[in-house]
Amino acid sequence: MSISAADVKKLRDSTGAGMMDAKRALEEAEGDFEKATELLRIKRRAGRVIWLNPLLGNPSYEPLTRGMAAALPLVDHFAAAHNLAALRELADRLHL
């Protein structure tokens, strides 16, 4: 999907986001302003976005849903949470 400069400007004006962040959010939301605004709000409020997914421990798992596809580019760390070892690894990564 092609995102126009006018679309990016509209999102920037309504959210205060930077140009590339607004463009990326619109691309990920497939041009949906409401979704793009929500994605930017989440990213802005969080220092880091960590998504724990118990399915990620399965070697055949692939995050293919549209929601996952839209959110993953904004996630800083997509981590498995299927067992205690995975959670310990996350704690080490977060320096807890």
C-alpha positions as CSV (number, residue, x, y, z in Angstrom):
1,M,0.0,0.0,0.0
2,S,1.3,3.4,-0.9
3,I,1.1,6.1,1.8
4,S,0.9,9.7,0.6
5,A,2.7,12.6,2.1
6,A,-0.7,14.2,2.9
7,D,-1.6,11.1,5.0
8,V,1.7,11.2,6.9
9,K,1.2,15.0,7.5
10,K,-2.4,14.4,8.8
11,L,-1.1,11.7,11.2
12,R,1.8,13.9,12.3
13,D,-0.5,16.8,12.9
14,S,-2.9,14.8,15.0
15,T,-0.3,12.9,17.1
16,G,2.9,15.0,17.1
17,A,4.9,12.0,15.8
18,G,8.0,12.3,13.7
19,M,7.7,11.9,9.9
20,M,9.3,8.4,9.7
21,D,7.4,7.1,12.8
22,A,4.1,8.3,11.3
23,K,4.9,6.8,7.9
24,R,5.9,3.5,9.4
25,A,2.8,3.4,11.6
26,L,0.5,4.1,8.6
27,E,2.3,1.4,6.6
28,E,1.9,-1.1,9.4
29,A,-1.7,-0.2,9.8
30,E,-2.4,-0.5,6.1
31,G,-3.5,3.2,5.9
32,D,-5.9,2.9,8.8
33,F,-5.5,6.2,10.8
34,E,-7.1,4.8,13.9
35,K,-4.8,1.8,14.1
36,A,-1.8,4.0,13.2
37,T,-2.7,6.4,16.0
38,E,-3.0,3.6,18.5
39,L,0.3,2.0,17.5
40,L,2.0,5.4,17.9
41,R,0.4,5.9,21.3
42,I,1.7,2.6,22.6
43,K,5.2,3.2,21.3
44,R,5.3,6.7,22.8
45,R,4.1,5.7,26.2
46,A,6.5,2.8,26.6
47,G,10.3,3.1,26.9
48,R,10.5,-0.4,25.4
49,V,7.8,-2.7,24.2
50,I,8.3,-6.4,25.1
51,W,5.8,-8.9,23.9
52,L,5.8,-12.2,25.8
53,N,4.2,-15.0,23.7
54,P,3.8,-18.5,25.0
55,L,3.4,-19.8,21.4
56,L,6.9,-18.5,20.4
57,G,8.5,-21.5,22.2
58,N,7.0,-23.8,19.5
59,P,9.5,-24.1,16.6
60,S,6.7,-24.2,14.0
61,Y,5.0,-21.0,15.3
62,E,4.8,-18.1,12.9
63,P,3.2,-14.7,13.9
64,L,1.0,-14.4,10.8
65,T,-2.2,-12.7,11.9
66,R,-2.8,-9.1,10.7
67,G,-2.6,-7.8,14.3
68,M,0.7,-9.4,14.9
69,A,2.0,-8.1,11.5
70,A,1.0,-4.6,12.4
71,A,2.4,-4.7,16.0
72,L,5.7,-6.5,15.5
73,P,7.6,-3.7,13.9
74,L,6.9,-1.6,16.9
75,V,7.9,-4.3,19.4
76,D,11.5,-4.0,20.7
77,H,11.7,-7.5,21.9
78,F,9.4,-10.5,21.0
79,A,10.1,-13.1,23.6
80,A,9.0,-16.7,24.3
81,A,7.2,-17.2,27.6
82,H,6.4,-20.9,27.4
83,N,8.5,-22.1,30.3
84,L,10.5,-20.9,33.3
85,A,13.8,-21.0,31.3
86,A,12.4,-18.6,28.8
87,L,11.3,-16.2,31.5
88,R,14.7,-16.4,33.2
89,E,16.4,-15.6,29.9
90,L,14.1,-12.5,29.6
91,A,15.0,-11.5,33.2
92,D,18.7,-11.7,32.3
93,R,18.1,-9.7,29.2
94,L,16.3,-7.0,31.2
95,H,19.0,-7.1,33.9
96,L,16.5,-8.1,36.7
